[in-house]
Amino acid sequence: MRPTMGQQIALGEMLRDHCSLYNGALQERRDAYRHASKSRVRYGQQSGQLKEIRAFDPERQGRWSFNSQQATLRRLDKAFVAFFRRFRSGETPGYPRFRGVTWFDTVDFPKDGDGCRWNSTPHDPVTRVRFQGVGHVKVNQHRPVVGKVKTVSVKREGKRWYVLLTSEQAKPDPFPATGSVVGIDLGIASFLTTSDGEHIPNPRHGRKATAKLEAAQRALARFPRTRRDKRTKNHQRAVQKVADLHRKVRRRRLDHAHKTALDLIRKHDFIAHEDLKIRNMVKAPAPRPDPGRPGGFLPNGSAAKTGLNRSISDAGWGVFLTILHAKAESAGRGVIAVDPRNTSRTCPQCGHVDKENRPTQEKFHCVACCHTTHADTVGALNVLRAGLVRREALPA
């Protein structure tokens, strides 16, 4: 979006007031549960209070769309539902937290035409979106919107404003069949290796931006930690520079994931990949207490593991796999995740499994049949074989 200065102020006030509504609803739930009765406040009760809240505070809460405020309360209710689900299943629950002004950057409008209107000036060649309490905001539309717009969201990223649309579309036509199947092995040296022996290089966007990020973060560290509204102009510019660099890295990583996934979908009818538990892979190693020195610790390889974790996060495997599954479903392709255990230790020629089969990171040399090839290619071949077996076992 390209809002005017006045519209930027109004959009910021809209985010502020929705954040205040979110925090107030969270405080009400906390107070109710801390009471001796241990009562629970639900979405229906809080939504029923909106009319009174809007009448009591017409200058702030009364300015904005009733529908969008209900969406904010549903957002809080969803956080509580997820918290109790994790608690009941034995996972580590994260209790919903209060949001600061800088950590509440999105407002949802569940229905186009209720508090918002996409393409609000169809007679004008310039696309605009209208929001209640803000007005008609100019939009830099980078591609045509296909289908009927269902929901509209406003998002702030630094100093930039975006409008996000959800549209109802007809089912897309599947891609033409190619008769090709492939397995992929995700890695650090190469972003991925296919069972055909093709290596996609790892762009390492985070590593390339390390020098600029370090310089920007050092400049930011010179300013004392203070509230957002107490920052000087130079402090604000330092914060913005760090945020812009992180945003640029994230978008480059996302662009690479989209292009790589689309290339795979276009070439192959079926894709198998490893079912990686990335969250477990980037965990820090547990400390090793020194039995001979009370209060001391032995080396646990945390420095090397930190570097590996940083490389795994920089590769963005999770984002890529999410995009791959979404594109495959839209194109009518098949994607299956398989167990990654021993995929790089199993010989694709004789089936012998041994950790000695992989003497180095890149080389695979079977100790039984002397088959030699690239280790990542071996992993991709075994992933494809397991994926085809699993596909045949699935019910039609």
N, C-alpha and C positions, 0 to 999 in steps of 0.2 A: 504494500500500500504506500501511497504518497500523501500522507495527511499534511494539512497546513499546521502552522504552529498552534493555533487555537484547537484544532482537532487532536493534535498530539497531547495537549494538556487534558482534554476531555477523555481521551482514551486512557491516559494514566490515572485519572480519577476513577474511571470505571473499574480498572484493575484494583485500585486501592480499596474501593468500596466492596467489591466482591471478595477481596482478601479479608476485609473486616468481617463480612458475613460468615465466611468460612471459619475464621478463628472464633467468632462468637458462638457458632453452632458447636464447634469442638469443645469449647469451655462448658457449654451447657451439658453436653454428654458426660464430660469428666465430673462435673459437680454432682450430677444425678447419680452416677455410679459410686462416688465417694460418700454419698449419704448413707445413713444406717439402713435404709430400705434396699440399697443396691439396685435401684431401678435403672432401666435402660430407655433412653430416648431414641426414637426411630425417625426415619425420614418423614413419614406421614405427619407426625406431630410437629416437626420443625417447619415443614412446608405450610401447615395450617396457620402458623404464626406470622407468615410473610405479610399478610394484609395489615396486621397491626404494626409490624416493624416499618412498613412503607408509610403508613399514616403518621407514625410517631416521628419519622425522620424523612420528610419529603424532599429536603434539599440534597440528601445523599442517596439513601437507599430507594427513595421514591422516584428518582430520576431514571432508573434503569429498567430494562425489560424484566417483567415478572417471570417469564419463561427462562431467561438466562440465570436468574437467581435460583430457580428450582434446580437447574442443571448443576449449579455450584453446590447445593445441598446434596444432590445425588452423588456428586463427586466425593464428598465427605463420607456419605453412607457406604459407598463402594470401598473406600479405604478401611472402614470398620469391618465390613464383611470379609475382606481379605485378611485382616488381622485375626479375627476369630477363626477363620478357616485354617490359617497356619498354626494357631494355638492348639486347635483340636487335633490336627494331624501330627503334632509333635515337632514341627519345624520351629525355627527361631523367629518368633513374631516381632515385628516392628510396629510399635504403637504409633498411631497417626500423630503427627507433630504440628505445632503451630507454624504458619507460614509467614515469613517476613515479606515486606513489600517487594523486595528484589527476587523472591522465590515463588511468586505467584504471577505468572506471565501469560495465562490463557483464560479466556472466557468463552464458553460454549453457548450457542443458540440452537436448541434442538430442532427448530422448525423454521425454514425459510419463509419469511412473511410475518413472523411473530417476533417483533422487536428488531428485526433485521430484514434487509431485502437485497439479494444479489442482483446485479445489473439494474440498479434502481433508476437509471436514466437511459432507457433503451433508445430514445430518440437522439441521444448524444453519441458521437463516435468514440468518446472516451468512456471506458468502463468505470463504473462507480458502484460502491456498496454502501447502503445506508444502515446506520445503527441508531437506535433510540437513544437520545441524549447526546449524540455526536454529530450526526448529519451525514451528508453524502461525501464519502471519502474516495478519492481517485485511486484506481488500481492499475498497476503495471501488469497487465495480463500476459503471461508468457506463453500460453497455449490455450486453445478453445476448450470450453467446458462441455463435455459430452454427457447427455442424459439430463434428468431432472434433478436440480439441486435440492437436497434434503436437509442438511445441517450446515451451519456456518460457524466458524470459530475465529477468534482474534488472538493473535500471538505476538508477543514482544520478544525480540532478541537484541539485546543491547539497545542501540538507538533505532533499530529497524522494526517495522511493523508488517505483519503478514496476515492475510486472510486465508483460511483453510476451508475447503469445500468438500463435502461428501455428496456424491450424486448417485442416483439410481440409474443403472445402465442395463441394456440388454446383454444377455450372455455372449461373451466374445467368441468368435469363430476360432477353433483350434488351429494350431500351426500344421502345415502339411507334414505328413510322416516322412522321415528320413531313413528309417530302418537301422539307425545307429544306437548303440548303447555304450555307456561310459561309466567308469568309476573314477572318483577324484580323491586325492590325498592332500589334505591341507597341511601346510608347513610354514616354517619361518624363512629358510633360505629361498624357497620358491613359495609364492602365495598358494598355488595349488599345482599338482601334477596329475595329469590324466592317465588312464590306463593305456592310451595310445602313445605315451611317451612325451607328450607335450608339457612344457614347463611354463607356467605363467609367472613372471617375475613379481617379487614382492615390492610394491612402490615405496614402502616405509615413509609415509607422509609425516608421521610424528617425529621420526629421527631427523628428517631433512629440516624440520622447523625447530629443532632443539636449540640451536644457537640463538635464534631470534627470541624464542620463548624464554630462555635463560636470561637474556639481556632485559627483556620486558619485565620479568618477575623480579629481577634484582632492583630495577628502577621502582617497582611497586613496593618492594620491601623497605625502601627508605622512608616511606610515609608511616606514621603511627596508625595502629588499628583504631578506627573510630566509626561512629554511626554514619550511615549513608548521607544523611542530610547535613552532616558536619564536615564533609570532605571539601577540600579546596578544589579549584578548577584543575590544577596540575594533578592532584590525586585522582580526580575523576577521569582525566585523560589517561593516566597510567592504568587504571582499572579497565578502561575501554580497550586499550591496546592489547592487554592480555586476553580479554574476551574475544576480540576480533581474530587473534592468531589461533586460538582454540577452535573458533567457528570455521575458519578456513581449513584447518586440518580435518575437522569432522566432515565437512562437505566434500573435500577431495576424496576421503576414504569412502564416503557414501557413493560418490560418482563412480569410483573404480568398482565397487561392489555391484552396482546396477549394470554397468557395461559388461563385466565378466559373466554375471549370471545370464544376461540376455544372450550373449554369444554361445554359452553352453546350451541354452534352451533352443536356440535356432538350429544347432547342429545335431542334437541327440534327442531321441524319443524317450530314453530312460536314463536316469542319473542316480548313481549310488554314492553315498558319502558316509563318512564316519560319524557315529553318534557321540560327539564330543561333549564332555561335561566341563565346559570352559570355566565355570565358576570354581570348580574344584582344582583345575589346572593352575589357576593364578593365586591360590592360597599361599600365604607365607609359611615357611617351614617352622615347625614347633621348636621352641628353645630347648637346649640340652643342658641341664644343670650339671655342674662339675662336682662329683662326689668328694673330691679331695680339697675343695675350696668352698666352704659354705657361702652362699650368696653369689657365687661365680657361675659362669656358663662356658661351655665348650663351643668351638666353632661349629655352626650348623649349616654353612653354605648359603646364608641369607643374602649375601651380596650378589652371588651368581644367580640365585633364584629371582632376585629383584630385577636383574637385567632380562632374564627370560620372561618374567611376567610382563615387563614393559613391552617386549617384542610381540608377545601374544596379543596384548591389548591393542597394540599399534596395527596388527594385521587385520583386526576386525572380523574374525571368523563368524561370530554370532550374528552380526548385521548381515553378512553375506548369505548365510544359510537361511535367514528369515526371508530375505529378498528372493533367493532361489526358489524356495517353496511357494511363495506368492506368485511369482512369474510362471512357474510350472503349472500351477492350478489354473491360471488364466489361459495358458496356451494348450492345455490338454496333455501335458507331459507327465511322466511318472518320476517321482523322487522318493527314494527310500533311504533311511538311516540304518546303518548296521553297527554291530559291536566292533570297536576298534582294536580289541585285544589281539596281539600277535599278528596283526596284518602286515607288519614290516619285518617279521621274523620267520614267516612261513614261505617256503620255496614254492613258487608257482609251477615249477616243473615236476618235482617229486613229492611235494607236500610235507617235507621235513621241517619241523619246528625246532629252532634252537636260537638262543640269543647270540651265539657265536656266528650265526649267518650274517650278521650285520657288524663287521669289524669297525667301520667308521660311519659317520653321519650320512654320507652319500653312497657308499659302496655296499652292495649286497653280494656275498659270496657263499653259496650253499656248501656246507662242510660234508654233505652226503653225495651230491651229484655234481658239484663244482660249477653250478649255474651262476653266472655273474651278470649283473646289470645294475642300474641305478636303484637305490633303496626306495625312493619315493615312488618310482614306477611299479615296483613290487607291491608296495602298499596299495596303490590304486587298483592293480590287477586283482588282489585278494578282496578288496572292498567290492569291486564289480562282481566277482564270483559269488560272494556272500549275498549281495543285493539281488542277483538273479535267482538264487535259491529261495530267498525270502519272498520274492515276488511270486514265484510259482506256488509257494505254500499258502499265500493269502487267498481267501475265498473270492470267487469271481463276483 
